[in-house]
Structure formats: C-alpha cells, structure tokens
Amino acid sequence: MNSISPYLKLIIPVALSATGILFSCENSMSEIRRVDIDYNTPDEISKELRLVYADSAKTKIELFAATAEKTNGKQEITKLKDSLRVNFYNKEGKKVSTLFALYGEINDVQNMVYVKDSVRFYNFEKKQLVETEALFWNRLDSTIYTEGQVIVKSPDGIALGTGFRTKQDFSKYTILKPEGQILVKDSKNNK
C-alpha cells in the first residue's frame, strides 16, 4: 500500500527542481559589472514620422522626419535623421512657413529644437527664404534663431549676415550683423 498522497508526489519533484535551479545560478560581482548599458541607444525608433500639433481642432505645427530616434532620460532627446520638414500654420489653419533640414534634435525638457545641415526656412506669402547651417527653434515663445551665417533671399533681393531672429511664421526677421545686400529690383519703379 502506498502512503504518499498524489498531491505530495507532484510537489516533491517541483520543489527539488526549483531548489536545483535556485542554487545552480550564481552571478559574481565581476560578471554584473561586465554588463554594459549604452545610454545612447534609442528607446524608440520611428520611420516616416509625422507629428501634428493642433489647438482647437486646427493644425498649428506639422513635423515630418525620415527617421526619429527617441532617448528617454534626463534630457528626453528625439533625433531626427535623414531629412526633416516642419510646417507652421497661422490661426486660420493656413500653412505660412516651412523649415527644412537634414538633421534635427528635439529636447522635450527644454522645449527646444535644433536643426542643422542644409537648413532652409521659407515664408509662402512673402516668398522669402533663409539658408544657413543651423537654427534653433524655441517652442515656448515661437522664436527661431541662429548665431551663424545666413543668406535671406526674397523677390526684392538677397541679404547676407551673421545672426538671425524671427518668429515661426517668418513674417518679419532681423539679421543681427548685416554684411551686405543685393537688390534684384526696385519695387517702386519696376512693376
């Protein structure tokens, strides 16, 4: 006659297996220290990204990027690679300006966007274009600026200088250190 219950027959092998597993695993401190963590590895990767910022059911900003890599942490940086475009809209929902670049970084903590490499910023109404190597966009107050060299092209001419400030609609701008201007036409005499 068997005096061991079926329940106990099941528990004993499971308990022995679990004990073997627990005592067979060991991690020395040198093994733990050997494991590297690369904090620059993105937490999220997106291809063909499209972000839309809207207020009261009207688009305010539309951002496109070929590749976006987001790293969470103290800075919460999103790297925009292989080209990006940002469309800015007015209160009526009409697209007023567009920013192009090959690379960008969004810092969500500081509410700043940095773009570089073949940067172009265009105003549709005034048909004016600024070209530079890098721009900063402060999302809190809508300013776009650089301390670098700029070329501003418009139907009236070309302006050159160092340093540039505007709002994201690019309706008015300031070149901080103008270095030259080339007039294409005199708008008063030529029609």
C-alpha positions as CSV (number, residue, x, y, z in Angstrom):
1,M,0.0,0.0,0.0
2,N,1.3,3.4,-1.0
3,S,1.1,6.0,1.8
4,I,2.3,9.1,-0.2
5,S,-0.6,11.2,-1.5
6,P,-0.8,12.1,-5.2
7,Y,-0.5,15.8,-4.2
8,L,2.7,15.2,-2.4
9,K,4.1,13.2,-5.3
10,L,3.7,16.3,-7.5
11,I,5.1,18.8,-5.0
12,I,8.3,16.9,-4.2
13,P,9.7,16.9,-7.8
14,V,8.7,20.5,-8.3
15,A,10.3,21.6,-5.1
16,L,13.5,19.7,-5.9
17,S,13.7,21.2,-9.4
18,A,13.2,24.7,-8.0
19,T,15.8,24.2,-5.4
20,G,18.3,23.0,-8.0
21,I,17.6,26.0,-10.2
22,L,18.0,28.5,-7.4
23,F,21.3,27.1,-6.1
24,S,22.8,26.5,-9.6
25,C,22.5,30.1,-10.7
26,E,25.2,32.4,-9.5
27,N,26.4,35.9,-10.6
28,S,29.6,37.2,-9.3
29,M,30.0,41.0,-8.9
30,S,32.6,41.0,-11.7
31,E,30.1,39.4,-14.1
32,I,27.5,42.0,-13.1
33,R,29.9,44.9,-13.6
34,R,30.9,43.5,-17.0
35,V,27.4,44.1,-18.4
36,D,27.4,47.4,-20.2
37,I,24.5,49.6,-20.7
38,D,24.6,52.0,-23.6
39,Y,22.6,55.0,-22.5
40,N,22.8,56.5,-26.1
41,T,20.8,53.6,-27.6
42,P,17.3,54.9,-28.5
43,D,14.3,53.7,-26.6
44,E,12.0,54.3,-29.6
45,I,12.7,54.3,-33.4
46,S,10.2,55.6,-35.9
47,K,10.4,55.6,-39.7
48,E,8.4,58.1,-41.8
49,L,7.3,60.0,-38.7
50,R,4.5,62.6,-38.9
51,L,3.6,64.6,-35.8
52,V,0.7,67.1,-35.8
53,Y,0.3,69.7,-33.1
54,A,-3.2,71.1,-33.1
55,D,-5.2,73.5,-30.9
56,S,-9.0,73.9,-31.0
57,A,-9.1,71.4,-33.9
58,K,-6.8,73.5,-36.1
59,T,-3.3,72.3,-37.1
60,K,-0.6,74.6,-35.7
61,I,2.5,72.6,-36.5
62,E,3.2,69.6,-38.6
63,L,6.5,67.7,-38.4
64,F,7.8,65.1,-40.8
65,A,11.1,63.1,-40.4
66,A,12.5,60.1,-42.3
67,T,13.8,58.6,-39.1
68,A,13.2,59.6,-35.5
69,E,15.1,58.1,-32.5
70,K,13.8,59.0,-29.1
71,T,16.0,58.6,-26.0
72,N,14.3,58.9,-22.6
73,G,16.2,60.1,-19.6
74,K,17.2,63.4,-18.1
75,Q,17.1,65.3,-21.4
76,E,14.4,63.3,-23.4
77,I,16.0,63.9,-26.8
78,T,14.5,62.9,-30.1
79,K,17.0,62.8,-33.0
80,L,15.5,63.4,-36.4
81,K,17.7,61.9,-39.1
82,D,17.9,61.7,-42.9
83,S,15.8,64.9,-43.5
84,L,13.0,66.6,-41.7
85,R,10.3,69.2,-42.5
86,V,8.3,71.4,-40.2
87,N,5.2,73.2,-41.5
88,F,3.9,76.2,-39.4
89,Y,0.3,77.3,-39.7
90,N,-1.5,80.5,-38.8
91,K,-4.6,80.9,-36.6
92,E,-6.8,80.2,-39.6
93,G,-5.1,76.9,-40.3
94,K,-3.2,78.2,-43.4
95,K,0.4,77.0,-43.9
96,V,2.6,80.1,-43.6
97,S,6.1,78.8,-43.4
98,T,8.2,75.6,-43.7
99,L,11.5,74.6,-42.2
100,F,13.8,72.0,-43.9
101,A,17.0,70.4,-42.7
102,L,18.8,67.1,-42.9
103,Y,19.2,66.6,-39.1
104,G,17.4,67.8,-36.0
105,E,17.1,67.2,-32.3
106,I,14.0,67.9,-30.1
107,N,14.7,68.5,-26.5
108,D,11.3,68.0,-24.8
109,V,12.6,69.1,-21.3
110,Q,13.9,72.5,-22.6
111,N,11.2,72.8,-25.3
112,M,13.9,73.5,-27.9
113,V,14.5,72.1,-31.4
114,Y,17.9,72.3,-33.0
115,V,18.3,71.7,-36.8
116,K,21.5,71.6,-38.9
117,D,22.9,70.7,-42.2
118,S,21.4,72.4,-45.3
119,V,18.8,74.4,-43.3
120,R,16.2,76.3,-45.3
121,F,13.3,78.3,-43.9
122,Y,10.6,79.6,-46.3
123,N,7.7,82.0,-46.0
124,F,5.0,81.3,-48.5
125,E,3.3,84.7,-48.6
126,K,6.5,86.8,-48.9
127,K,8.3,84.2,-50.9
128,Q,11.4,84.7,-48.8
129,L,13.9,82.0,-47.9
130,V,16.7,81.9,-45.3
131,E,19.6,79.5,-45.8
132,T,22.0,78.6,-43.0
133,E,23.8,75.7,-41.5
134,A,22.0,75.6,-38.1
135,L,18.9,77.0,-36.4
136,F,17.3,76.9,-33.0
137,W,13.6,76.9,-32.5
138,N,12.2,77.8,-29.1
139,R,8.8,76.2,-28.9
140,L,7.7,78.2,-25.9
141,D,7.9,81.6,-27.5
142,S,8.0,80.6,-31.2
143,T,11.3,82.2,-31.9
144,I,13.7,80.8,-34.5
145,Y,17.3,82.0,-34.4
146,T,21.0,81.4,-35.2
147,E,24.3,83.0,-34.4
148,G,25.7,81.7,-37.7
149,Q,26.0,83.0,-41.2
150,V,22.7,83.5,-43.1
151,I,21.5,84.3,-46.6
152,V,18.0,85.7,-46.9
153,K,16.5,85.6,-50.5
154,S,13.3,87.4,-51.5
155,P,11.8,88.8,-54.7
156,D,13.4,92.1,-53.8
157,G,17.0,90.8,-53.3
158,I,19.5,89.0,-51.2
159,A,20.6,89.9,-47.7
160,L,23.8,88.4,-46.1
161,G,24.9,88.5,-42.5
162,T,25.6,86.8,-39.2
163,G,22.9,86.0,-36.6
164,F,19.2,85.8,-37.4
165,R,16.0,86.1,-35.4
166,T,12.4,85.6,-36.4
167,K,9.1,84.0,-35.3
168,Q,8.0,80.7,-36.7
169,D,5.7,82.4,-39.2
170,F,8.8,84.2,-40.6
171,S,6.8,87.3,-41.4
172,K,9.4,89.7,-40.0
173,Y,13.1,89.0,-39.4
174,T,16.3,90.6,-38.1
175,I,19.8,89.9,-39.3
176,L,21.9,90.7,-36.2
177,K,25.1,91.7,-38.1
178,P,24.2,92.6,-41.7
179,E,27.1,92.2,-44.1
180,G,25.6,93.0,-47.4
181,Q,22.5,93.3,-49.5
182,I,22.0,92.8,-53.2
183,L,18.8,94.4,-54.7
184,V,17.3,92.4,-57.5
185,K,14.7,95.1,-58.4
186,D,13.4,98.4,-57.2
187,S,9.8,97.6,-56.2
188,K,8.8,101.3,-56.6
189,N,10.0,101.8,-60.2
190,N,9.6,98.3,-61.6
191,K,6.2,96.8,-61.8
